[in-house]
């Protein structure tokens, strides 16, 4: 079964659309075969999240970035699989840390089996990614190691929280850049490097993809407050219930101009108070500030993308920037 494209992103150029579709199918095939094990249970656990679907957002970034070189170069598809395995492995670990019962509409691995199985399965996916990566050369190995370091540091910073005297908003944005943006930046860099794109193109793509990744997560923050369940695919106020202080919440708390809202947002919001908290937060200027921050990250991405060679993939990246803004409402 092939994964659908990452988003409903119209690609006007037929050749590019076909290249991306072919690449996605090839990545999906290698992704599934790469986790096959002689142990049937290891295979089952490893395919659990693969078969649950997902956007394959990072795969798309690799494939679009590769258009600036030779998209049919032999390392492009394995590189995309390395990125996707790294992302999936981190999800197994995230679900243990978050005690999440559901992932992609299915029971999470920790809920279906237990935390130990979920952690070890994530480790197995990281190992399989490293095995593929070894054939791609030392430069790619170093980029992956540096990216993984940022992922872990971002998770640690999120877990520990801001230090005394540290701006919680700056801390939050740094966490997003490390925990979310870094792997999407690596996706752009992998696609450029493995396709033989020029060095300046590689740098622009890496920066642009990181900015798009941060903006995408900020869009999720806004959707959790502003959207209906049907629009976002998840229950509004999920972050509020879990006590996760996303950017709109941090801006509202910093403003400290609504005692009732500050009281509600001081910790996990009780189910009976969620509707009130959503109503107050939706009407607060914090939402516009958070949306302006998202747009600033998208503008940063557009600046780098605009300097890329004028080919269809550049138009696709610019369309993705528009999509990130539009989906946030």
JOMOZI-V878946 format. One record per helix or strand of 3 or more residues. SS is the DSSP state (helix for helix, strand for strand). FROM is the first residue (numbers start at 1). LEN is the number of residues. Records with the same first field share a line. If there is no record, write none. Layout:
SS->FROM-LEN  FROM-LEN
//
This chain:
helix->14-21  40-12  57-10  75-24  109-4  115-19  138-23  168-28  199-28  229-4  238-5  247-9  259-7  271-12  286-21  312-16
//
